[in-house]
Amino acid sequence: MCISTGEAAFSGTIVYCGRQHHPVHGLIHVLGYQNTAVNLADGPNAMLLHVPTRQLTPQHFLSAGRTGDILHRMVAAVEPLAAAADDAAWMSAGPQPVQVFDHDIYTVLLAADPTAVPAALRQVPPHRRPQLDPELLRFYAHHFPDHTIAVCCFDNTDARRAKPLLLWYPPLDRLTVPALDSYTGAAPDLDTSVPVDHWVLLSTDQAPYGWGESVDYPGGMRHSLRAFLPAAVVGRYYGREQSLPNGDFTIRHRDLLAGDLNRIERLQPTRR
């Protein structure tokens, strides 16, 4: 449930998107992403995520600190009630050029223009510096003009569960999580179905009393991190030999408020 710059295997993916009014930042969406990555390439590799915002900096990334199981706690909250989804609705939709910084096991490159990434790769340590297919970067530039691309470089040849990627951003529109698949380094095929094995978790701070399932956070969690996290979530597991059209997951806020997870859709990008 992601795109890599070289051959890799990703399993146990958990994605989260929450809508909330932060006391300092106003209306934001919070994205959470975690999986187990196995690098099958000969050298360094990278995971690419397209984040639906143009306003993304290293300061938008949140440190999980000692609570690296945040997304697993959300899954634990909803798992007893969530059944495997039979299907998802289908729809079509229409500073520095690159910021480079370290986050957990990754060296991250943030770019509004994906074609600017190759020139910035020299800032990535050699042991994490991947080979990037120019066609993959052109794919992002053509299909996600209003997004920021996060290239998360890593070199872990053994299966390793990293801490979750957590970040907040001013949203464009719907609650959407990146879910395009391509594990070969090439641009994803939008005309094919892909196998799935992941949880999709969602939240909103406008939900009525009794909505969703409460999340049990550890007592020692930092207040600054807790301010970005939901009191309750809903979620659905996609897997068990299921395949879906290649695309992202998205839902309208009014459907999320109603708790209608059957309204989750697969969103395919359109070329500008």
Backbone as a ProteinNet text record, in pm:
[ID]
protein_1_A
[PRIMARY]
MCISTGEAAFSGTIVYCGRQHHPVHGLIHVLGYQNTAVNLADGPNAMLLHVPTRQLTPQHFLSAGRTGDILHRMVAAVEPLAAAADDAAWMSAGPQPVQVFDHDIYTVLLAADPTAVPAALRQVPPHRRPQLDPELLRFYAHHFPDHTIAVCCFDNTDARRAKPLLLWYPPLDRLTVPALDSYTGAAPDLDTSVPVDHWVLLSTDQAPYGWGESVDYPGGMRHSLRAFLPAAVVGRYYGREQSLPNGDFTIRHRDLLAGDLNRIERLQPTRR
[TERTIARY]
82.5	0	86.7	189.7	271.1	352.5	430.6	516.3	660.6	744.9	885.5	969.7	1092.4	1181.9	1257.4	1252.1	1314	1231.7	1272.6	1194.9	1191.4	1070.9	1052.9	926.5	915.3	793.6	744.1	616.7	555.7	436.4	424.9	314.4	263.3	143.8	86.2	68	25.9	15.3	-104.7	-83	-189.5	-183.9	-295.5	-302	-413.5	-391.2	-487.9	-498.6	-621	-642.7	-749.1	-715.9	-809.2	-828.8	-951.6	-984.9	-1008.5	-944	-964.8	-928.6	-980.9	-945.4	-842	-718.1	-609.4	-611.7	-582.3	-589	-493	-386.3	-289.4	-301.4	-315.6	-306.7	-442.1	-551	-683	-720.7	-799	-846	-729.4	-705.4	-596.9	-644.1	-567.9	-578.4	-448.5	-458.3	-341.7	-331.5	-214.9	-191	-98.5	-134.7	-49	-24.2	100.4	135.2	239.6	216.4	310.7	300	414.4	415.3	546.1	558.9	685.3	746.7	866.7	932.1	1047.9	1057.5	1172.3	1230.5	1352.9	1419.3	1475.7	1422.7	1467.7	1556.6	1583.9	1671.7	1817.3	1906.5	2049	2109.8	2052.1	2104.8	1994.2	2012.3	1910.8	1777.3	1673.6	1538.5	1465.9	1345	1265.2	1118.3	1037.8	892.9	840.3	750.3	696.6	551	517	380.2	342.6	223.4	174.2	73.7	108.6	28.6	-56.8	-189.1	-279.1	-271.8	-159.7	-140.7	-19.8	-17.3	101.4	184.3	132.6	199.5	252.6	374.2	433.2	581.8	624.9	763.8	807.3	936.6	979.2	907.3	864.5	796	657.4	604	473.6	482.2	603.8	621.5	626	551.8	540.8	624.1	693.4	770.1	680.6	681.4	604.1	671.9	800.2	871	867.8	829.6	825.2	694.8	602.4	471.5	464.7	552.3	556	442.2	354.2	242.2	110.8	116.5	-4.9	-106.4	-64.2	-159.2	-208.8	-125.2	-169.9	-275.3	-263.2	-366.1	-499.1	-494	-617	-680	-596.4	-647.6	-711.1	-645.4	-699.4	-836.4	-859.1	-987.5	-1099.8	-1071.1	-1178.5	-1183.2	-1076.5	-1067.8	-1181.3	-1228	-1335.1	-1463.3	-1486.9	-1612.9	-1599.6	-1476.3	-1456.9	-1455.6	-1531.8	-1531.3	-1453.5	-1400.6	-1329	-1424.5	-1376	-1460.4	-1472.1	-1592.4	-1611.5	-1565.3	-1572.8	-1536.9	-1527.8	-1477.5	-1478	-1533	-1611.2	-1667.6	-1554.1	-1578	-1476.4	-1516.4	-1418.6	-1446.5	-1322.4	-1336.6	-1224.9	-1228.6	-1114.6	-1108.2	-1001.4	-1073.2	-984.2	-865.1	975	1103	1212.7	1277.1	1368.7	1282.7	1330.6	1251.6	1231.2	1334.1	1325.4	1382.9	1306.4	1352.4	1396.8	1514.2	1573	1598.5	1553	1572.6	1558.4	1603.2	1593.1	1471.2	1403	1288.2	1284.8	1305.1	1309.1	1412.5	1375	1472.8	1492	1420.5	1418.9	1500.2	1554.9	1590	1479.9	1409.5	1289.3	1320.7	1272.4	1277	1133.6	1104.5	972.6	981.7	891.6	897.3	758	726.7	603.4	617.3	740.5	770.1	855.8	798.1	874.9	996.9	993	1106.5	1229.3	1213.5	1327.8	1401.4	1346.5	1405.4	1545.2	1570.4	1703.3	1819	1803	1911.1	1939.7	1842	1859	1909.3	1918.5	1957.7	2099.6	2184.5	2321.3	2323.4	2210.5	2202.9	2165.1	2129.5	2092.6	2218.8	2241.2	2358.7	2366.3	2488.2	2501.2	2433.7	2434.8	2376.5	2224.3	2164.3	2017.9	1977.6	2070.8	2041.2	1991.9	1862.7	1808.3	1829.8	1811.2	1804.4	1658.5	1634.1	1496.9	1471.3	1362.7	1321	1258.9	1315.2	1257.6	1110.5	1069.2	929.6	837.6	885.2	806	783.9	888.1	875.2	785	793.2	703.5	558.5	537.8	402.4	343.8	420.8	371.7	347.7	437.9	422.4	296	262.4	146.2	14.7	18	-106	-138.8	-40.7	-64.1	-6.7	-54.5	2.3	-23.3	-124.9	-158.2	-108.6	-22.4	26.4	173.6	216.5	358.4	401.2	512	562.4	666.4	648	744.5	817.5	950.3	1034.1	1107.9	1072.8	1125.5	1231	1357.8	1468.6	1512.1	1538.5	1578.5	1669.2	1736.9	1817.3	1816.5	1705.3	1696.1	1669.1	1773.1	1761.6	1679.7	1663.2	1581	1446.4	1346	1214.8	1231.3	1177.6	1189.4	1066.6	1005.1	887.9	932.5	923.1	960.1	848.7	881.6	776.9	688.3	564.1	474.6	518.8	496.6	507.6	381.2	396.1	283.2	309.2	213.5	228.8	93.1	92.6	-30.7	-13.2	-126.4	-118.9	-253.4	-252.4	-378.3	-439.3	-562.3	-617.4	-664.8	-671.5	-728.1	-880.1	-927.5	-1071.6	-1108.3	-1133.7	-1176.8	-1067.5	-1108.3	-1010.7	-961.1	-832.9	-774.6	-642.1	-618.6	-489.5	-426	-295.1	-227.6	-222.9	-259.2	-264.4	-229.3	-173.1	-128.8	-20.7	-17.1	78.8	170.8	300.1	399.3	528.1	573.6	688.3	811.9	815.4	924.7	1012.3	973.1	1045.6	984.7	891.2	825.6	699	644.7	519.5	408	311	203.2	114.2	61.5	-32.8	-173.2	-236.5	-369.4	-480.8	-445.4	-545.2	-550.7	-496	-492.7	-546.9	-585.6	-622.4	-500.8	-494.4	-378.1	-425.6	-348.3	-383.7	-368.3	-448.4	-445.9	-428.9	-363.9	-342.5	-317.7	-423	-401.7	-530.6	-506.7	-613.6	-623.9	-747.4	-774.3	-850.3	-791.4	-847.7	-880.9	-992.8	-1040.5	-1096	-1092.2	-1149.5	-1191.9	-1274.8	-1313.4	-1348.7	-1305.5	-1335.8	-1474.2	-1550.2	-1687	-1788.5	-1740.2	-1830.7	-1916.4	-2039.9	-2128	-2084.7	-2139.7	-2109.5	-2144.1	-2054.4	-2078.4	-2031.5	-1979.4	-1931.1	-1798.3	-1781.2	-1653.4	-1614.6	-1486.9	-1432.3	-1319.6	-1321.3	-1220.8	-1083.9	-979.8	-842.6	-776	-709.8	-643.1	-496.8	-465.5	-328.8	-254.7	-121.3	-44.6	-48.6	-43.4	-52.9	60.9	178.7	294	311.1	210.6	224.2	241.1	328.4	349.7	221.8	191.9	71.4	77.1	195.9	208.6	171.4	198.4	158	10.5	-37.1	-176.9	-271.8	-229.6	-316.1	-348.2	-269.8	-293.5	-369.1	-399.9	-455.6	-602.9	-678.9	-823	-858.5	-974.1	-1026.2	-1087.4	-1144.1	-1210.4	-1186.2	-1187.8	-1165	-1266.1	-1279.9	-1347.9	-1247.9	-1270.8	-1174.5	-1227.5	-1157.7	-1194	-1066.8	-1068.8	-956.4	-984.5	-885.1	-891.2	-783.6	-823.1	-725.5	-791.7	-726.7	-777.2	-796.3	-685.4	-681.1	-773.2	-801.9	-886.8	-800.6	-854.3	-789	-882.8	-825	-901.7	-834.2	-908.3	-843.8	-733.8	-625.8	-512.5	-553.6	-540.1	-581.1	-570.2	-613.7	-612.4	-747.5	-753.7	-879.7	-926	-1055.4	-1108.4	-1252.3	-1295.7	-1433.1	-1473.5	-1599.6	-1652.3	-1670.8	-1653.5	-1664.5	-1804.8	-1907.6	-2044.3	-2069.4	-2007.8	-2023.9	-1947.1	-1831.7	-1756.4	-1833.6	-1894.6	-1974.9	-2088.8	-2144.5	-2253.7	-2203.1	-2070.4	-2014.1	-2036	-2061	-2091.3	-1962.9	-1891.3	-1765.9	-1787	-1909.7	-1937	-1921.2	-1909.3	-1891.2	-1743.9	-1653.3	-1512.7	-1497.6	-1425.2	-1408.2	-1260.7	-1238.1	-1102.9	-1093.1	-994.7	-978.4	-859	-881.9	-773.6	-739.4	-612.4	-576.1	-605.7	-625.1	-643.2	-524	-479.9	-365.7	-408.5	-329.1	-364.2	-325.7
-119.1	0	125.2	121.5	240.6	220.1	320.5	314	319.9	229.9	228.8	255.6	303.9	335.2	213.2	104.8	-20.4	-135.8	-256.9	-373.9	-382.3	-404.1	-410.6	-489.1	-528.2	-594	-517.5	-479.7	-407.6	-488.8	-503.1	-580.7	-513.9	-555.5	-504.8	-354.4	-297.6	-152.3	-99.2	9.7	81.5	226.1	280.4	421.4	488	613.3	689.2	830	882.8	1022.7	1077.7	1186	1247	1394.5	1440.9	1582.2	1644.8	1760.7	1824.9	1973.2	2046.4	2187	2194	2223.7	2230.8	2368.9	2378.6	2508.1	2612.9	2570.5	2664.3	2673	2558.6	2553.2	2560.1	2557.1	2561.9	2428	2431.8	2309.6	2238	2115.4	2036.2	1893	1820.7	1676.6	1619.2	1504.7	1435.2	1301.3	1274.2	1150.1	1060.6	934.1	834.7	720.5	669.9	564.7	474.5	343.6	248.9	115	49.5	-85.3	-153.3	-278.3	-350	-353.2	-299.2	-286.5	-384.4	-454.5	-538.4	-487.7	-439.4	-387.6	-503.9	-523.8	-632.1	-582.1	-451.9	-394.7	-422.4	-407.2	-430.1	-322.6	-202.7	-92.4	-23.1	105.8	181.7	185.1	216	219.5	339.4	364.9	475.4	445.4	495.2	487.2	625.8	635.7	764.4	776.9	891.7	922	1058.2	1067.6	1195.9	1249.2	1360.3	1417.4	1530.2	1526.9	1623.8	1763	1828.7	1966.3	2024.1	2156.4	2224.5	2283.6	2278.2	2339.5	2230.6	2184	2076.9	2104.3	2103.8	2128.8	2023.1	2016.4	1922.4	1944.3	2068.6	2097.9	2035.1	1991.1	1925.8	1777.8	1723	1583.2	1573	1476.8	1459.2	1339.3	1354.3	1243.3	1157.7	1027.1	935	912.6	947.9	930.5	785.8	766.6	630.5	558.4	626.6	565.5	524.9	434.3	390	298.1	266.4	176.8	252.7	383	465	406.2	375.1	325.5	185.6	106.4	-26.2	-14.3	87.9	110.6	148.2	222.3	255.9	130.2	43.8	-81.7	-165.7	-171.1	-249.3	-198.2	-66.5	-9.4	-55.3	-65.1	-93.5	-239.6	-315.1	-450.8	-542.3	-538.1	-631.3	-612	-491.1	-463.6	-457.9	-448.5	-428	-561.6	-570.1	-688.5	-656.1	-758.1	-735.2	-676.5	-577.1	-511.3	-598.4	-606.3	-680.4	-600.5	-469.6	-385.9	-242.7	-156.1	-12.3	51.8	155.8	224.2	280.4	300.2	347.7	483.8	572.2	703.4	752.4	850.8	918.9	1064.2	1131.9	1268.3	1350.3	1422.7	1515	1559.3	2812	2801.1	2726.2	2627.9	2540.2	2449.9	2424.2	2335.1	2197.7	2149.9	2020.7	2038.5	1995.6	1998.8	1858.3	1848.3	1719.5	1714.7	1608.1	1594.7	1448.2	1413.3	1277.2	1264.3	1149.9	1120.5	970.1	926.6	784.8	714.1	605.3	533.2	596.5	702.2	758.8	888	914.1	1048.8	1091.4	1199.5	1240	1358.8	1353	1466	1510.2	1638.1	1694.6	1785.8	1766.1	1845.5	1871.1	1998.7	2030.3	1995.3	2001.6	1963.3	1837.1	1720.5	1596.1	1592.6	1663.6	1659.4	1730.1	1800.4	1865.7	1771.6	1653	1561.7	1512.8	1470.2	1415.8	1507.3	1637.6	1730.4	1736.3	1697.9	1704.1	1572.7	1467.1	1336.6	1337.8	1429	1434.8	1470.2	1523.7	1555.1	1433.7	1323.5	1200.4	1118.2	1066.9	982.6	868.3	835.2	732.8	600.8	559.2	429.8	431	550.2	560.1	619.8	649.2	722.4	627	633.1	538.6	585.8	493.8	526.8	557.4	673.1	714.8	710.5	645.4	640.3	774.8	848.1	978.6	968.8	855.8	839.6	836.8	781	779.4	921.7	1004.2	1142.2	1222	1194.7	1262.6	1220.9	1094.6	1048.9	1134.1	1154.9	1236.1	1380	1436	1574.6	1592.2	1494	1503.8	1475.7	1383.8	1338.7	1405.6	1465.1	1523.2	1664.7	1756.2	1891.6	1971.2	1937.1	2013	1944.8	1845.2	1767.9	1797.8	1757.4	1752.9	1606.9	1577.2	1441.2	1420.8	1316.4	1279.4	1153.2	1164.7	1051	1008	892.4	845.4	737.7	777.3	690.3	601.9	474.3	381.4	273.2	202.6	89	-13.2	-78.5	-185.4	-316.1	-396.9	-519.8	-626.3	-610.9	-705.9	-642.7	-726.4	-674.9	-596.8	-477.4	-393.1	-304.6	-303	-219.3	-83.1	16.3	151.7	212.4	319.2	395.6	458.7	492.4	546	683.5	707.9	843.2	918	1028.3	1110.2	1253.4	1313.3	1450.9	1517.8	1650	1727.3	1826.9	1871.8	1964.1	2031.5	2151	2215.2	2135.9	2087.9	1996.2	2067.6	1990.6	2038.9	2022.2	1903.1	1877.2	1758.7	1644.8	1525.8	1468	1372.5	1291.8	1184.7	1186.5	1097.7	1043.2	913.5	854.7	798.1	821.7	767.8	617	551.1	405	344.8	423.9	368.9	264.1	161	52	42.3	27.2	-12.9	-39.7	-164.4	-204.8	-234.7	-184.6	-217.8	-97.9	21.2	141.6	212.4	147.4	207.6	280.9	363.2	432.5	330.3	357.2	260	245.4	126.6	96.6	128.2	228.2	269.5	185.6	91.7	9.6	-132	-152.3	-286.2	-285.7	-402.1	-420	-470.1	-437.1	-473.3	-543.1	-639.9	-704.7	-606.9	-623	-531.6	-610.1	-545.4	-602.7	-486.1	-413.7	-296.4	-250.3	-176.5	-110	34.7	82.3	223.7	277.6	374.7	432.5	578.9	625.4	761.4	819.8	954.3	1020.2	1161.2	1220.4	1360.8	1410.5	1532.3	1586.6	1649.5	1641.3	1690.7	1578.1	1459.5	1345.5	1360	1310.6	1317.3	1219.5	1235.6	1147.3	1003.5	912.4	771.1	725.2	817.1	782.5	708.7	602.7	535.1	459.2	421.1	342.9	421.1	428.6	504.5	438.4	522.9	474.6	483.2	376.8	370.6	411.8	538.4	587.8	567.1	555.6	539.7	667	651.3	765.8	864.4	817.9	906.4	976.2	971.2	1035.9	1186.7	1245.3	1389.6	1463.4	1571	1649.4	1709.1	1749.7	1811.1	1713.9	1584	1483.1	1449.5	1436.6	1400.3	1501.3	1628.1	1732	1706.5	1620.2	1590.3	1459.1	1388.3	1254.8	1250.5	1157	1152.7	1080	1113.4	1039.1	907.2	904.8	784.9	772.5	650.4	623.9	521.3	517.7	407.9	349.8	227.4	167.8	44.4	8.3	-110.2	-176.6	-310.7	-388.4	-432.6	-413.2	-458.5	-564.8	-684.7	-791.3	-923.9	-1030.7	-1167.2	-1202.9	-1189.8	-1223.7	-1135.1	-1016.1	-921.5	-833.5	-793.9	-698.7	-583.4	-464.8	-345	-269.3	-184.8	-100.5	-15.1	4.8	81.7	226.6	275.5	412.1	441.5	561.5	603.4	573.1	592	581.7	721.9	747.6	879.2	866.7	964.6	967.4	1111.3	1143.6	1276	1288.3	1409.8	1430.1	1397.4	1431.1	1403.1	1253.7	1174.3	1029.5	972.9	1032.6	989.5	1021.1	1138.8	1175.3	1076	1027.6	930.5	790.3	772.1	641	539.4	587.6	497.7	464.9	361.7	326.1	260	225	177.8	289.4	413.3	527.7	557.8	477.2	490.8	456.1	540	520.4	504.8	439.4	434.6	546.8	630.9	751.1	735.7	747	741.1	879.6	913.7	1048.6	1067.9	1193	1226.7	1308.9	1286.2	1359.4	1498.7	1599.2	1737.6	1769.8
0	0	0	-83.7	-103.6	-229.6	-265.3	-382.6	-335.1	-386.1	-349.6	-473.4	-450.5	-561.9	-610.5	-535.2	-574.7	-521.8	-554.6	-512.1	-360.3	-306.6	-162.2	-131.2	-6.3	42.5	163.6	161.1	272.3	321.1	451.9	507.9	634.5	675.8	799.6	800.5	687.9	678.1	756.6	829	899.3	855.1	808.6	771.3	850.1	885.4	965.2	909.8	904.9	872	965.7	1033.3	1127.1	1096.8	1116	1096.6	1233.4	1257.8	1386.9	1380.5	1476.8	1494.8	1606.7	1568.6	1665	1731.5	1861.7	1930.4	1874.7	1808.3	1751.2	1599.6	1532.3	1386.9	1316	1389.9	1327.1	1266.2	1157.9	1093.7	1026.4	1067.3	1010.4	988	907.2	898.7	953.2	1018.8	1072.1	1000.8	943.2	870.7	951.3	964	1026.6	930.3	928.6	832.5	895.6	891.2	949.2	879	859.4	804.7	841.5	801.4	811.5	672.8	659.7	529.9	520.3	407.1	375.7	244.9	249.4	130.7	49.8	-71.3	-158	-270.3	-271.4	-373.2	-337.1	-434.9	-411	-321.9	-323	-243.7	-167.1	-138.3	-64.2	-137.3	-62	-116.2	-56.5	-104.5	-51.1	-69.7	22	16.5	-16.7	-114.6	-156.8	-114.9	-56.9	-16.7	-73.5	-130	-180.3	-78.1	-15.9	92.2	35.7	57.4	-6.1	56.7	41	87.3	17.9	3.2	-48.7	64.2	185.2	299.7	391.4	363.1	441.5	460.4	585.6	622.1	723.3	755.6	860.1	992.4	1021.4	1147.4	1155.1	1041.3	1040.9	1079.5	1086.8	1124.9	1277.1	1330.8	1475.5	1520	1629.3	1684.6	1772.9	1748.2	1832.3	1966.6	1977.2	2103	2149	2274.7	2330.8	2299.7	2233.7	2205.1	2058	2018.6	1880.4	1841.6	1936.3	1907.4	1892.8	1864.1	1856.8	1759.4	1637.9	1538.2	1574	1638.8	1681.8	1792.6	1875.5	1976.9	1911	1800.6	1728.5	1668.9	1611.7	1557.5	1668	1783.4	1895.3	1938.1	1920.4	1959.7	1867.4	1737.1	1641	1598.7	1620.9	1566.5	1609.7	1734.4	1771.1	1691.8	1639.5	1571.4	1420.3	1369.8	1226.5	1154.3	1047	961.6	835.8	773.1	647.4	545	472.2	372.6	248.9	192.7	69.4	-50.7	-40.7	-155.1	-107.9	-194.9	-171.4	-296.7	-280	-396.6	-481	-608.9	-702.3	-756.4	-766.2	-822.4	-894.3	-985.5	-1047.8	-1005.1	-996.7	-950.1	-1026.5	-1023.1	-1076.4	-972.2	-51.6	26.1	-49.8	-0.4	-70.2	-158.8	-283.3	-369.6	-305.1	-233.2	-164.7	-24.8	76	214	254.1	315.7	349.6	500.1	565.8	709.9	748.6	869	921.2	1011.6	999.7	1085	1106.4	1232	1267	1179	1108.7	1027.9	889.9	858.5	724.5	713.6	594.4	551.9	456.3	488.6	416.4	326.4	202.1	110.6	84.5	106	79.6	-42.1	-138.5	-260.7	-314.5	-343.4	-414.3	-561.9	-613.6	-751.8	-747.9	-774.7	-765.2	-856.1	-968.9	-1061	-1004	-890.5	-826	-730.9	-706.9	-609	-647.5	-774.6	-806.2	-769	-787.5	-755.8	-606.4	-523.6	-378.7	-319.6	-399.4	-346.6	-290.8	-337	-284	-135.6	-84.3	58.3	142.8	76.5	147.4	171.3	291.7	316.3	215.9	167.9	62.8	95.8	223.2	256.2	249.2	233.8	219.1	84.6	-2.1	-125.6	-233.4	-270.5	-368.7	-512	-604	-746	-778.4	-840.1	-869.3	-1019.5	-1056.5	-1196.4	-1233.5	-1329.6	-1367.5	-1406.6	-1462.7	-1502.5	-1381.1	-1270.6	-1147.7	-1097	-1101.3	-1056.4	-1149.8	-1279.3	-1373.9	-1348.7	-1310.3	-1277	-1164.9	-1058.4	-947.6	-990.6	-1068.9	-1112.6	-1196.1	-1277	-1365.2	-1292.6	-1196	-1134.2	-1001.3	-934	-802	-792.2	-877.3	-879.3	-752.6	-676.4	-554.9	-428.1	-442.9	-329.5	-301.1	-182.9	-149.9	-148.7	-213.9	-220.7	-111.4	-33	70	24.7	4.4	-32.7	93.1	146.9	275.5	248.8	254.7	214.7	331.1	302.3	406.8	349	434.5	393.6	506.3	521.7	622.9	550.3	534.9	456.4	527.4	658.4	733.4	765.3	785.7	825.9	956	956.7	1076.2	1085	1199.5	1218.8	1270.2	1184.6	1223.2	1307.5	1376.3	1443.1	1337	1370.3	1267.2	1219	1091.1	1038.9	1080.2	1149.6	1193.2	1148.6	1080.1	1036.7	1024	1039.4	1025.4	911.9	855.8	742	720.9	662.5	623	507.1	520.3	419.9	294.3	185.9	61.3	60.7	99	89.8	178.2	118.2	189	278.5	361.2	433.3	337.3	308.1	208.1	258.4	235.6	270.4	143.9	124.5	5.5	11.1	-99.6	-99.4	-234.9	-326.3	-453.6	-430	-515	-500.4	-621.2	-594.5	-693.5	-617.9	-617.3	-535.7	-620.9	-745.3	-836.4	-870.8	-829.7	-868.1	-987	-1054.9	-1170.9	-1127.5	-1216.1	-1188.9	-1171.8	-1085.2	-1063.6	-1186	-1203.2	-1310.7	-1260.6	-1319.6	-1275.7	-1337.2	-1423.1	-1490.9	-1434.9	-1316.9	-1260.1	-1118.2	-1070.6	-930.4	-854.2	-725.8	-644.6	-517.7	-467.1	-340.3	-225.4	-121.5	-7.1	121.9	218.4	351.8	446	482.4	565.8	634.5	741.8	814.9	768.4	752.8	727.5	847.8	918	1039.7	1015.7	1075.3	1051.6	1180.5	1189.3	1306.4	1270.5	1355.1	1345.6	1485	1515.2	1648.3	1653.3	1544.4	1542.9	1560.7	1588.6	1602.6	1727.9	1723.9	1841.2	1949.6	2068.3	2180.8	2144.3	2176.4	2149.6	2013.7	1932.4	1798.2	1808.2	1729.9	1720.3	1845.1	1849	1959.4	2025.7	2158.1	2232.5	2220.4	2208.9	2198.6	2335.7	2375	2505.1	2488.9	2517.1	2506.3	2637.5	2632.1	2756.4	2840.4	2970.1	3059.9	3046.3	3004.5	2996.2	2864	2775.5	2645.4	2660.5	2578	2582	2543.3	2616.2	2588.4	2448	2403.5	2271.4	2160.6	2180.4	2082.4	2097.2	2220.6	2243.9	2181.9	2169.9	2113.3	1966.3	1900.5	1758.8	1737.8	1845	1832.5	1873.4	1816.8	1841.9	1971.6	2026.4	2140.7	2095.5	1974.1	1922.9	1773.3	1723.1	1581.6	1531.5	1399.3	1331.8	1233	1189.8	1099.1	1030.7	924.8	847.4	797.8	801	750.4	607.3	520.2	381.1	362.1	325.2	308.2	284.1	335.3	320.5	173.8	98.4	-44.4	-127.4	-79.8	-151.8	-241.8	-357	-447.2	-473.9	-489.7	-519.9	-632.8	-706.7	-807.9	-744.6	-816.1	-764.3	-741.5	-619.5	-589	-441.1	-402.4	-262.7	-197.8	-65.8	6.8	44.7	30.1	63.9	112.3	192.9	242.3	267.3	241.7	273.8	424.8	475.9	620.1	669.6	593.9	640.3	649.8	561.2	568.4	687.7	717.3	834.3	961.2	969.6	1086.5	1107.6	997.1	1006.1	1039.2	1041.1	1070.3	960.4	837.4	726.1	649.9	693.2	628.3	492.8	459.5	324.4	221.6	268.9	179.6	152.6	209.9	174	26.6	-46.7	-190.3	-224.6	-337.3	-394.5	-496.6	-477.3	-559.3	-651.2	-781.3	-878.3	-928	-936.7	-983.3	-1130.3	-1169.4	-1310	-1354.5	-1475.3	-1529.9	-1567.1	-1525.1	-1558	-1701.1
[MASK]
++++++++++++++++++++++++++++++++++++++++++++++++++++++++++++++++++++++++++++++++++++++++++++++++++++++++++++++++++++++++++++++++++++++++++++++++++++++++++++++++++++++++++++++++++++++++++++++++++++++++++++++++++++++++++++++++++++++++++++++++++++++++++++++++++++++++++++++++

